[in-house]
Amino acid sequence: MIIYNVTVNVEKSINDQWLLWIKEHINKVLATRKFVEAKLSKVLVEDDLGSSTYSIQYKARSRDELDDYYKNYAQALRQESIAKFADKAVAFRTELEIIDEFFATK
């Protein structure tokens, strides 16, 4: 499994609007069927300017699925954010490969 992580710093002035929008956006990304799930998290870090940082983690079954997403969907979906929020929501992306998973016992 591959995790495609998008970390976004969102200015305070658009935070509420962005949160509503990103939930719809995540569903659009999942509709590509290149990911099996997504998680939206708030990064628990204080920012002197009052902005908030969020992480969206999309889980893909394989590197090929992620590459297909990049090739056929990523650019258009990224443009939606740029058109709507410009530089008030700045994103950077990382890729993680899941090596193993561990679960707590009861």
N, C-alpha and C positions, 0 to 999 in steps of 0.2 A: 504494500500500500504506500501511496505517496500523499503527503499533506502539502497542499498549496496554501501558504499562509499570506494573507494580505493584511498589513498593518497600516492603519490610517489615523493620521492626526487631524482632528476636526476642530476648527475654530468655534469658540463659544457661541458666536452670533448665529451659527447655522446648526448647532448640535441637535436640537429637537427635530428640525426638518430633515437633517441627514439620517437620523435614526429611523424615521419613518420610511425614507427612501431606500436605505440599505436593506431593509427587510424584504422589500419588493425585489430589489436587485439580486439578492441572494437566491430568491425563488427563480429568477430568470437564469441565473448561472446553473442552478440545479436542473432546470428544464432542458439544458443542453445534453443531459444524461451522461456527462463525462465524470460526474462526481456522485458518490453514494450518500453523502451527508455533508452538512456544514454546521459550524458552531460560531456564534457571534459572542465575543467576550469584550469586556472593558478592561483595559490595562490599568492596574491600580498604582498609578504614579501621579504625583502632584506636578502640575505644570504652572510655572510662574505667570503665564499669560492667561490662564483659565481655560485653555483648550483641553480636550479629552482625546485619548488614544484608544483605538479599538483594534481587535484582531479578529479576522474572519478566517477560519480554518476549513478548507474544503478537502475532503478525503476522496482521492481517486484510486481506482483499483490497480492502475499500472502507470508506468512512465508513458506508454503509448497513448493512453487516454488523456493524460495531461498535455502531451505534445499535440494531440488532435484538437484539444480545447484552444491551445495557443494559436494553432494554424487557422481554425475556422470560426472562432467566437470571441477570443479575448479582446482584440482591437476594438470591435464595435461596442462591446460592453464597457470597456474602459472609457471610451469616448462619451458615453452617457454621463458618467461622473464628471468628467472634465467640462462638458457643456453646461452641466447644472451647477457645479460648485467651484469651478476653476481652481484657484490655488488656496481656497479656504478648507479643502479636504485633500491632504497630501498623502499619497500611498507609496509604500514600498513593499516588495514581494520577496518571499523566500520559499524554497522548496525543501521538504524534509522527507526522508525515507524512513518508514517505520521498520525497525530491525526486529523488535519483539514487543509484546504487550504483556503486562502483569496486572493482576487484579487482587485486591485485598480479599482475604478469607473471612468468613463470618465468625 
